[in-house]
Amino acid sequence: MAERVVRLPDVGEGIAEAELVEWHVKVGDVVREDAVLGAVMTDKATVEIPSPTDGRVTWLAGNVGDLLAIGSDFVRLEIDGKSEQATEAANLASPAAGAAAKRVDHGATAPRGPASEPPDARRSQRSASPLHHAAERPLAAPAVRLRAREAGVDLRQIRGTGPAGRITHDDLDAHLARDRTGPTATPHPAQTAVTDIKIVGLRRKIAEKMSIANSRIPHITYVEEIDVTALEDLRAKVNGQKRPDEPKLTLLPFLMRAMVRAIAELPHLNAHFNDEAGIVHQHAGVHIGIATQTPTGLVVPVVRHAEARDLWDCAAEVARLAEAARNGNATRDELTGSTITITSLGALGGLATTPIINHPEVAIVGVNRIAIRPHWDGTAFVPRQMMNLSSSFDHRVIDGFDAAQFVQHIKLLLETPAMIFID
């Protein structure tokens, strides 16, 4: 038998290391050629590593969450063929193999016995256990047994103070008093367990990006109230008359078209800021990121060239990208390249938020929930459908006045939606 070393390949992004996010095999498994061995993540793209040959897994490179160097040993396979003594000797002498083997052994799950349990848990178990063996009949007078039975008390839980450990009426009274007033009376026992959850994969990438954005960008957040009654009436009518092949219009396509119009007036908000070089890259194309919650975390698929799309095209692309992101099928190109972002929590949107800018962009628009509120029309309070927009801007390159102008332009278009269609 010979050994075949499968190394972590260069995934083509010019990176030096990748994060191990999933193993599809374990030591001892027999695999076929092209079977997936494991998966690594770079930025927000997950890459599966296939087996180059048939063989049996003898060694794995590490645990989920480890950072592995490009070109380092990933998996070792035992394959048919004569072993080259020099290769075997080198592999056996490899310190990396020994270290990795230790990591694999360290990650194995060992059975937990009483000695591995925390002291508090052991004390809790002792206090909850009966004072008498299950088959043992506690000593007590018939009258005490009758009272205990009527009160629903197991006499095995009471320590007797009478002769030979006999349980007396006083012992039963003390036990009932503790049940009424003591800590054992609570129906919800205190929880002391602590679960350690390692931040890996997409969640770690999100954490890293949020840390960069929050530490390097001085945010200014501008909140404005918008009357969307007319917009919601228009949206309901259009959806009621749409053809079967047309997508349903949500609020987002209208907001996207309003943002395109506002960016035409203030193009420097559609940009990336390279703060290390001191350069603002202002983009002509409006590529709108749509923050989307998925089972594995928040991702931002990108609707490219929103300036060239109509309402229905925007709606169809948002629906397509959201479905791909939630199913884990979105490509790297579909998850990168946004120039400005929309974030929305839908019905959970709250009254106001302070969105964090999607670095290296300079602006993000946050959508809060729609609610019916009393609105003064000049003569009386009338019920209107109202919504807040919470938008954040990079104050290093966007002045507060420009931020306010941008939001006010969007407000005007959303409150008079017919203007969205007028060039």
Secondary structure, 3 states (H helix, E strand, C coil): CEEEEEECCCCCCCCCEEEEEEECCCCCCEECCCCEEEEEEECCEEEEEECCCCEEEEEECCCCCCEEECCCEEEEEEECCCCCHHHHHHHHHCHHHHHHHHHHHHHCCCCCCHHHCCHHHHHHHHHHCCCCCCCCCCCECHHHHHHHHHHCCCHHHCCCCCHHHCECHHHHHHHHHHHHHCHHHCCCCCCCCCCCCCCCHHHHHHHHHHHHHHHHCCEEEEEEEEECHHHHHHHHHHHHHCCCCCCCCCHHHHHHHHHHHHHHHCHHHCEEEECCCCEEEECCCCCEEECEEECCEEECCEECCHHHCCHHHHHHHHHHHHHHHHHCCCCCHHHCCCCEEEEECHHHCCCCCCCCCCCCECEEEEEEEEEEEEEECCCCEEEEEEEEEEEEEECCCCCHHHHHHHHHHHHHHHHCHHHHHCC
